[in-house]
Amino acid sequence: MLDRFNRTINYLRISVTDRCNLRCRYCMPEEGIQLLRHEDILSFDEIARFTEAAVKHGVNKVRITGGEPLVRRGIVTLVKMISGIRGIKDLSMTTNGVLLKDFASDLKAAGLHRINISLDTTDPERFKYITRGGNIQDVFDGITEAKKSGLLPVKINCVIKKSREEEDARQIADFCLKNDLEIRNIQQMDLVKGHFSTVEGGTGGNCELCNRLRLTANGKLRPCLFNDLEFDIRELGFEEAIMKAAELKPECGSSNVTGNFYNIGG
């Protein structure tokens, strides 16, 4: 599937929930958020059927995100449903890792290929501050179990403010080197101001190469993270939503004043 700028659209990111078990300072306000109503959130059957429709249009790479996807009840069942769709070559998940120790082996058995884990420091107190109360040992245990279960490669997503030479980022780089992990440095973004850049170690943020569509937990298909354009897959139907999103995908990101990282998937 090609967009009007001749980019191949083959990557679907699926946000399965707007809920999270951490409150990272750059992602969520301290007072919390207005959560989606449970009845508005897509069912597993809807997600799987939409993914199947997207695969028919050339999508072969799928990533499950949140919020925090592991807080969605029955998430292993959804992974199994998606992994059973013929044509998907790469099925991954982004998680904060807090619950991963308990889920890694089941996720692998269900068909998940690999995992990305968000981690911005290796210092327990800094981690507690950034996440407003998180326990970094839970993440370390999750990483260990992910490697043991074969969710490889394990990639670490590290948010940086200005440079990978920052102390926290240097800690993460050293940690990854010692533990055979891949690192992706992600410049802290601002949706409203339109601040984003290419991910170091990945292709995210490079508009010329963007191959992504994003499905929100309540069924809105977004062709660009840094744009307010969205198409309701329930109102339009799967096929029309996919075609419109690809056809109207902007050449470059600008700004987004109607969405947030926790409900689009970052």
Buried (B, 14 or more C-beta within 10 A) or exposed (E): BEBEEEBEBBBBBBBBBBBBBBBBEEBBEEEEBEBBEEEEBBEBEBBBBBBBBBBBBBBBBBBBBBBBBBBBEEBBBBBBBBBEBEEBEEBBBBBBBBBBBEBBBBBBBBBBBBBBBBBBBBBEEBBBEBBEEBBBEBBBBBBBBBBEBBBBBBBBBBBBEEEBEBEBBEBBBEBBEEEEBBBBBBBEBEBEEBEBEBBBBBEBBEBEEBBBBBBBBBBBBBBBBBBEBBBBBBEBBBBEBBBBBBEBBBEEBEBBEEBBBBBBBB
